[in-house]
Amino acid sequence: MAIGVGLVVWKKKVGGEAGMSFNSISREEIEMLLADVSKSNPMILKKLAEDPEMKKQQIDNLKQLLAFASQAQKDGLAADPTNKQELDNIRAEILAVNYDREINKDKGPMPAFGFITDDQVKAYWGEDENPPPAKGFMEKIGLGGPTESRTHEVEFNDFLNAKIEVLKASSPEMKDREISDDEKTQAREIFAKIRIYKGEYDQKVKSGELSKEFVDKANLQVKLQQAQFLARLYSDSDKVKDKTKVTDEEIDAYIASHPEFDPAQKRAKAQGILDRAKAGEDFAALANEFTEDPGNKGTDGTPQGGLYKDVPKGRMVAPFEQAALALVAVVTDPQKVAPEDAVEISCEALDAELLLADWLNELVYEMATRKILFGRFEVRIDGHRLRATAWGERVNVARHQPAVEVKGATYTNLLVKQDSAGAWVAQCVVDV
């Protein structure tokens, strides 16, 4: 029995990677995040020191994400074959993307994996013609290191099948959709490039050619991205849905008993305020009396009369609004959405890229919980705090014809930067 226990422990240490733990986030990991963010925004550490509430909110958000992911593991969601494969897909992609950026950082602009040649891709698939040798005794008992026994073609099919299953599970309307030959060809090329760089990454980690700081940061990104995936699984699980299920009739009944939430009354109130302003009443006084926007208060709590100070006109605003429209366009044509209801949204993050992800995830949350689609946005950004108004209407399946349900913004290829002409560009991959 003692020998058996010893082998199990040894296997966990040597024979392969155990499942990621989401029980906590360490001080070292938080410091790693802060150090990385402060490279592009040196003032962030000062801001966090001056604004403990902002710091607490960021840490609480991380804790909540990891708590959901941990519960998903406990409920066995991570052990499901499809989910297990998708977790492996996430890990491979994050490590490959980071490795790509690290080794090619001084070579100029290029799309992701753009430096991988056609010959490398061809050679990768050619490896199936020379399969690895059969496992020895130590490998069979789990002590010889993780060896991939599948051919690349089988790996790709597992990768693609998991992607399709995840898509169908998140979007029932996609259950009968068949992937085209062109889509499969594109997926096959991307898969090969990811695995090529993932293989190089593993080899260089083993040989010590990559710095510990780089490897730790890459693994932290894997942890957060996998946590996001598991958290969505848990949120969509029947256990959670049964606790939070609400019908349209219940929503209508609640609004009827809480007229302050009635869109028609809100529009009437807003129109009344606008009419008073047009009639000559003081705009600042009206703003201070009626606005619910926290951005109307200065740092000392004094009402600002609707004026947003220290916000350079157009700074990063247009790309954030365009990103929101692009998010909606994944679901439906934004031009089909009537601006009937206004929703106020605010969020803050450690840097512009995380702010973009938070902004898009806030929109996803509002659309999911309110059963609404947005078609117009007005964004205001002050530092790393965003305040916005989103206009939209309740989903009308016949008119909007929603194509998919967006699950959330990911950290994959997340980017907010100025191009060579000085214009701001925002980029983010969403999960559907």
C-alpha positions as CSV (number, residue, x, y, z in Angstrom):
1,M,0.0,0.0,0.0
2,A,2.8,2.4,0.9
3,I,4.5,1.7,-2.5
4,G,1.2,2.3,-4.3
5,V,0.7,5.7,-2.6
6,G,4.3,6.6,-3.4
7,L,3.8,5.9,-7.1
8,V,0.6,8.0,-7.2
9,V,2.4,11.0,-5.6
10,W,5.4,10.5,-7.9
11,K,3.1,10.3,-11.0
12,K,1.5,13.6,-10.1
13,K,4.9,15.2,-9.7
14,V,6.7,13.7,-12.7
15,G,4.2,12.0,-15.0
16,G,2.2,15.0,-16.2
17,E,0.5,18.1,-15.3
18,A,-2.2,18.0,-12.6
19,G,-5.4,20.0,-13.1
20,M,-5.1,23.7,-12.5
21,S,-6.1,24.8,-9.0
22,F,-8.5,27.8,-8.8
23,N,-8.9,27.8,-5.1
24,S,-7.0,31.0,-4.6
25,I,-4.9,33.7,-6.2
26,S,-1.6,34.3,-4.4
27,R,0.1,37.5,-3.4
28,E,2.8,36.7,-5.9
29,E,0.3,36.3,-8.7
30,I,-1.4,39.6,-7.9
31,E,2.0,41.3,-7.7
32,M,2.8,39.7,-11.1
33,L,-0.3,41.2,-12.6
34,L,0.4,44.7,-11.1
35,A,4.1,44.6,-12.3
36,D,3.0,43.7,-15.8
37,V,0.3,46.4,-16.0
38,S,2.6,49.0,-14.5
39,K,5.1,48.6,-17.4
40,S,2.5,50.2,-19.7
41,N,0.9,52.4,-17.1
42,P,3.4,53.4,-14.4
43,M,0.7,55.5,-12.6
44,I,-1.5,52.5,-11.8
45,L,0.3,51.6,-8.6
46,K,-0.1,55.1,-7.4
47,K,-3.8,55.0,-8.3
48,L,-4.4,51.8,-6.4
49,A,-2.6,53.2,-3.4
50,E,-4.8,56.2,-3.5
51,D,-8.0,54.3,-4.2
52,P,-8.3,51.3,-1.9
53,E,-11.9,50.7,-3.1
54,M,-10.7,50.2,-6.7
55,K,-8.0,47.8,-5.5
56,K,-10.6,45.9,-3.4
57,Q,-13.0,45.7,-6.4
58,Q,-10.3,44.3,-8.7
59,I,-9.3,41.6,-6.1
60,D,-12.9,40.7,-5.4
61,N,-13.6,40.3,-9.1
62,L,-10.7,37.9,-9.3
63,K,-11.8,36.0,-6.3
64,Q,-15.3,35.6,-7.6
65,L,-14.1,34.3,-10.9
66,L,-11.9,31.8,-9.3
67,A,-14.6,30.7,-6.9
68,F,-16.9,29.9,-9.8
69,A,-14.2,28.0,-11.6
70,S,-13.4,26.0,-8.4
71,Q,-17.0,25.1,-7.9
72,A,-17.2,24.0,-11.6
73,Q,-14.3,21.6,-10.8
74,K,-16.0,20.3,-7.7
75,D,-19.1,19.6,-9.7
76,G,-17.2,17.6,-12.2
77,L,-17.6,20.0,-15.1
78,A,-13.8,20.1,-15.8
79,A,-13.7,16.3,-16.1
80,D,-16.3,16.2,-18.9
81,P,-14.3,15.0,-22.0
82,T,-15.4,18.0,-24.2
83,N,-14.6,20.5,-21.4
84,K,-11.3,18.8,-20.6
85,Q,-10.3,19.0,-24.3
86,E,-11.3,22.7,-24.4
87,L,-9.3,23.4,-21.3
88,D,-6.3,21.9,-23.1
89,N,-7.1,24.0,-26.2
90,I,-7.1,27.1,-24.0
91,R,-3.8,26.3,-22.5
92,A,-2.1,25.5,-25.8
93,E,-3.4,28.7,-27.4
94,I,-2.4,31.0,-24.6
95,L,1.1,29.6,-24.3
96,A,1.5,29.7,-28.1
97,V,0.3,33.3,-28.4
98,N,2.6,34.4,-25.5
99,Y,5.6,32.5,-27.0
100,D,4.9,34.1,-30.4
101,R,5.0,37.5,-28.9
102,E,8.2,36.8,-26.8
103,I,10.4,35.3,-29.6
104,N,9.2,37.7,-32.3
105,K,8.9,40.9,-30.3
106,D,11.7,42.7,-32.1
107,K,10.7,41.7,-35.6
108,G,8.0,44.2,-36.4
109,P,4.3,43.9,-36.8
110,M,2.8,40.6,-38.0
111,P,-0.5,38.7,-37.4
112,A,-0.5,36.0,-34.8
113,F,1.7,33.1,-35.8
114,G,2.7,35.1,-38.9
115,F,6.3,34.1,-38.7
116,I,5.5,30.3,-39.0
117,T,6.2,29.3,-42.6
118,D,4.1,27.0,-44.8
119,D,7.1,24.6,-44.7
120,Q,6.8,24.3,-41.0
121,V,3.1,23.6,-41.1
122,K,3.8,21.0,-43.8
123,A,6.5,19.4,-41.7
124,Y,4.2,19.3,-38.7
125,W,1.6,17.3,-40.5
126,G,4.3,15.1,-42.0
127,E,5.3,13.9,-38.5
128,D,2.3,11.6,-38.6
129,E,4.2,9.5,-41.2
130,N,6.9,8.9,-38.5
131,P,4.9,8.1,-35.3
132,P,6.7,8.2,-31.9
133,P,8.1,4.9,-30.6
134,A,5.9,2.8,-28.3
135,K,5.8,3.6,-24.6
136,G,8.3,2.0,-22.4
137,F,7.5,0.5,-19.0
138,M,8.1,3.7,-17.1
139,E,5.9,5.7,-19.4
140,K,3.1,3.1,-19.1
141,I,3.0,3.4,-15.3
142,G,3.1,7.2,-15.6
143,L,6.7,7.9,-14.6
144,G,8.2,8.8,-17.9
145,G,6.8,12.2,-18.6
146,P,3.8,13.2,-20.6
147,T,4.0,11.6,-24.1
148,E,1.3,12.3,-26.7
149,S,0.3,9.0,-28.3
150,R,-2.3,10.5,-30.7
151,T,-1.4,11.5,-34.2
152,H,-1.6,15.1,-35.1
153,E,-4.7,14.4,-37.2
154,V,-6.5,12.7,-34.3
155,E,-5.4,15.7,-32.0
156,F,-6.9,18.1,-34.5
157,N,-10.2,16.2,-34.8
158,D,-10.4,16.2,-31.0
159,F,-9.6,19.9,-30.9
160,L,-12.2,20.7,-33.6
161,N,-15.0,18.5,-32.2
162,A,-14.6,20.1,-28.8
163,K,-14.8,23.6,-30.3
164,I,-18.0,22.6,-32.1
165,E,-19.5,21.0,-29.1
166,V,-18.8,24.0,-26.9
167,L,-20.3,26.3,-29.6
168,K,-23.5,24.2,-29.8
169,A,-23.8,23.9,-26.1
170,S,-23.6,27.7,-25.7
171,S,-25.8,28.4,-28.7
172,P,-28.6,25.9,-29.2
173,E,-29.6,27.6,-32.5
174,M,-26.2,26.4,-33.9
175,K,-26.9,22.7,-33.1
176,D,-27.8,21.9,-36.8
177,R,-25.0,24.0,-38.3
178,E,-22.4,22.1,-40.2
179,I,-18.8,23.4,-40.5
180,S,-17.8,24.1,-44.0
181,D,-14.7,22.8,-45.7
182,D,-13.1,26.3,-45.8
183,E,-13.7,26.7,-42.1
184,K,-12.2,23.3,-41.4
185,T,-9.1,24.1,-43.5
186,Q,-8.6,27.4,-41.6
187,A,-9.1,25.7,-38.3
188,R,-6.6,23.0,-39.3
189,E,-3.9,25.6,-40.2
190,I,-4.4,27.6,-36.9
191,F,-4.3,24.4,-34.9
192,A,-1.0,23.4,-36.5
193,K,0.6,26.8,-35.8
194,I,-0.6,26.7,-32.2
195,R,0.8,23.2,-31.7
196,I,4.1,24.1,-33.4
197,Y,4.7,27.0,-31.0
198,K,3.3,25.1,-28.0
199,G,5.9,22.3,-28.8
200,E,8.7,24.8,-29.0
201,Y,7.6,26.5,-25.8
202,D,7.5,23.1,-23.9
203,Q,11.0,22.3,-25.2
204,K,12.5,25.6,-24.1
205,V,10.8,25.5,-20.7
206,K,12.4,22.0,-20.2
207,S,15.8,23.2,-21.3
208,G,15.6,26.4,-19.2
209,E,15.8,28.8,-22.2
210,L,12.7,30.8,-21.1
211,S,12.9,33.0,-18.1
212,K,10.9,32.0,-15.0
213,E,9.2,35.4,-15.1
214,F,7.9,34.8,-18.6
215,V,6.7,31.3,-17.9
216,D,5.0,32.3,-14.7
217,K,3.1,35.1,-16.4
218,A,2.1,32.8,-19.3
219,N,0.8,30.2,-16.8
220,L,-1.1,32.9,-14.9
221,Q,-2.9,33.9,-18.1
222,V,-3.8,30.3,-18.7
223,K,-5.2,30.1,-15.2
224,L,-7.4,33.2,-15.7
225,Q,-8.6,32.1,-19.1
226,Q,-9.4,28.6,-18.0
227,A,-11.1,30.0,-14.9
228,Q,-13.3,32.2,-17.2
229,F,-14.3,29.2,-19.2
230,L,-15.1,27.1,-16.2
231,A,-17.0,30.0,-14.5
232,R,-19.2,30.3,-17.6
233,L,-19.9,26.5,-17.5
234,Y,-20.9,26.8,-13.9
235,S,-23.1,29.8,-14.5
236,D,-24.8,28.0,-17.3
237,S,-25.2,24.7,-15.4
238,D,-28.7,23.5,-14.5
239,K,-27.9,23.8,-10.8
240,V,-27.4,27.6,-11.2
241,K,-30.1,28.1,-13.8
242,D,-32.8,26.5,-11.6
243,K,-31.9,29.0,-8.8
244,T,-32.0,32.0,-11.1
245,K,-34.6,31.1,-13.7
246,V,-37.1,33.8,-14.3
247,T,-40.0,34.0,-16.9
248,D,-41.0,36.9,-19.0
249,E,-44.3,36.9,-17.1
250,E,-42.4,37.3,-13.8
251,I,-40.4,40.2,-15.2
252,D,-43.5,41.9,-16.4
253,A,-45.2,41.4,-13.1
254,Y,-42.1,42.8,-11.2
255,I,-42.1,45.9,-13.5
256,A,-45.8,46.3,-12.9
257,S,-45.2,46.3,-9.1
258,H,-42.1,48.6,-9.4
259,P,-43.1,51.3,-11.8
260,E,-39.7,53.0,-11.4
261,F,-38.4,50.3,-13.7
262,D,-41.1,50.7,-16.4
263,P,-39.3,51.8,-19.6
264,A,-42.3,53.8,-20.8
265,Q,-42.3,55.8,-17.5
266,K,-38.5,56.3,-17.7
267,R,-38.8,57.6,-21.3
268,A,-41.6,60.0,-20.2
269,K,-39.6,61.3,-17.3
270,A,-36.5,61.8,-19.5
271,Q,-38.6,63.6,-22.1
272,G,-40.0,65.8,-19.4
273,I,-36.5,66.8,-18.2
274,L,-35.4,67.5,-21.7
275,D,-38.4,69.7,-22.3
276,R,-37.6,71.7,-19.2
277,A,-34.0,72.2,-20.3
278,K,-35.2,73.3,-23.8
279,A,-37.6,75.7,-22.1
280,G,-34.6,77.5,-20.5
281,E,-34.1,75.8,-17.1
282,D,-30.6,75.6,-15.9
283,F,-29.0,72.4,-17.3
284,A,-26.5,72.0,-14.5
285,A,-29.3,72.2,-11.9
286,L,-31.4,69.6,-13.7
287,A,-28.4,67.3,-14.1
288,N,-27.6,67.5,-10.4
289,E,-31.2,66.9,-9.4
290,F,-32.0,63.9,-11.7
291,T,-28.9,62.1,-12.9
292,E,-28.0,58.8,-11.4
293,D,-24.6,58.7,-13.1
294,P,-21.8,58.4,-10.4
295,G,-19.6,60.3,-12.9
296,N,-21.5,63.5,-12.0
297,K,-19.7,63.6,-8.7
298,G,-16.2,65.1,-8.2
299,T,-13.6,63.5,-6.1
300,D,-14.9,65.3,-3.1
301,G,-18.5,64.3,-3.8
302,T,-19.6,67.6,-5.2
303,P,-22.2,67.5,-8.1
304,Q,-20.6,68.5,-11.4
305,G,-23.7,69.7,-13.2
306,G,-23.3,67.1,-15.9
307,L,-19.8,68.2,-16.8
308,Y,-17.1,65.6,-17.2
309,K,-13.8,67.2,-16.4
310,D,-10.3,66.0,-17.4
311,V,-11.6,63.8,-20.1
312,P,-9.8,64.5,-23.4
313,K,-12.3,64.5,-26.2
314,G,-12.3,61.3,-28.1
315,R,-9.6,59.6,-26.1
316,M,-10.0,55.8,-26.7
317,V,-13.8,56.4,-26.8
318,A,-14.5,55.6,-30.5
319,P,-12.7,52.2,-30.4
320,F,-14.6,51.2,-27.3
321,E,-17.9,52.1,-28.9
322,Q,-16.9,50.3,-32.1
323,A,-15.9,47.3,-30.1
324,A,-19.4,47.3,-28.5
325,L,-21.1,47.5,-31.9
326,A,-18.9,44.7,-33.2
327,L,-19.9,42.6,-30.2
328,V,-23.6,43.2,-31.0
329,A,-23.0,42.5,-34.7
330,V,-22.0,39.0,-33.7
331,V,-25.6,38.5,-32.6
332,T,-27.6,40.7,-34.9
333,D,-27.5,43.8,-37.1
334,P,-27.2,46.7,-34.7
335,Q,-29.2,48.9,-37.0
336,K,-32.2,46.6,-36.3
337,V,-32.1,47.5,-32.6
338,A,-34.3,50.4,-31.6
339,P,-32.9,52.8,-28.9
340,E,-35.9,52.4,-26.6
341,D,-34.2,51.8,-23.2
342,A,-31.1,53.3,-21.8
343,V,-28.8,51.4,-19.5
344,E,-26.0,53.0,-17.5
345,I,-22.8,51.0,-17.2
346,S,-19.6,51.7,-15.3
347,C,-16.4,49.7,-14.8
348,E,-12.8,50.2,-14.0
349,A,-9.7,48.1,-14.5
350,L,-5.9,48.2,-14.1
351,D,-5.2,49.1,-17.7
352,A,-6.9,49.9,-21.0
353,E,-6.9,46.3,-22.3
354,L,-8.5,44.9,-19.2
355,L,-10.9,47.8,-19.3
356,L,-11.9,46.8,-22.8
357,A,-12.6,43.2,-21.7
358,D,-14.5,44.4,-18.6
359,W,-16.6,46.8,-20.7
360,L,-17.6,44.1,-23.2
361,N,-18.3,41.6,-20.4
362,E,-20.5,44.2,-18.7
363,L,-22.5,44.5,-22.0
364,V,-22.7,40.7,-22.3
365,Y,-24.0,40.5,-18.7
366,E,-26.6,43.3,-19.2
367,M,-27.9,41.7,-22.5
368,A,-28.2,38.3,-20.9
369,T,-29.9,39.3,-17.7
370,R,-32.2,42.0,-19.2
371,K,-32.8,40.0,-22.4
372,I,-31.9,43.1,-24.3
373,L,-29.9,44.0,-27.4
374,F,-28.0,47.3,-27.7
375,G,-27.6,49.3,-30.9
376,R,-26.1,52.6,-29.7
377,F,-23.4,53.5,-27.2
378,E,-22.0,56.6,-25.6
379,V,-18.7,56.0,-23.8
380,R,-16.8,58.3,-21.5
381,I,-13.3,57.3,-20.2
382,D,-11.4,58.9,-17.4
383,G,-8.0,57.2,-16.9
384,H,-9.0,53.6,-16.4
385,R,-12.6,54.2,-15.4
386,L,-15.3,53.9,-18.0
387,R,-18.8,55.2,-17.8
388,A,-21.2,54.6,-20.6
389,T,-24.8,54.7,-21.7
390,A,-26.1,51.9,-23.9
391,W,-29.4,52.2,-25.7
392,G,-31.4,49.2,-26.9
393,E,-34.6,47.1,-26.6
394,R,-35.9,43.7,-25.5
395,V,-34.9,40.9,-27.9
396,N,-37.5,40.3,-30.6
397,V,-36.5,36.9,-32.2
398,A,-38.6,37.4,-35.3
399,R,-37.1,40.8,-36.1
400,H,-33.6,40.6,-34.6
401,Q,-33.0,36.9,-35.7
402,P,-30.1,36.5,-33.1
403,A,-27.4,34.2,-34.6
404,V,-25.5,33.2,-31.5
405,E,-25.3,34.0,-27.8
406,V,-22.1,35.7,-26.8
407,K,-20.7,34.2,-23.6
408,G,-18.0,36.8,-22.9
409,A,-14.9,38.6,-23.9
410,T,-11.6,36.7,-23.6
411,Y,-8.0,37.8,-23.1
412,T,-7.0,36.2,-26.4
413,N,-5.3,38.8,-28.7
414,L,-6.6,41.5,-26.3
415,L,-5.2,44.8,-27.5
416,V,-5.7,48.6,-27.1
417,K,-3.0,50.7,-28.7
418,Q,-2.3,53.7,-30.9
419,D,-1.5,52.9,-34.5
420,S,1.3,54.6,-36.5
421,A,-1.2,57.5,-37.4
422,G,-2.0,58.1,-33.7
423,A,-5.5,56.6,-33.9
424,W,-6.6,54.3,-31.1
425,V,-7.3,50.7,-32.0
426,A,-9.2,48.1,-29.8
427,Q,-9.1,44.4,-30.4
428,C,-10.7,41.5,-28.5
429,V,-11.8,37.9,-29.2
430,V,-15.3,37.0,-27.9
431,D,-16.4,33.5,-26.9
432,V,-19.8,32.4,-28.4
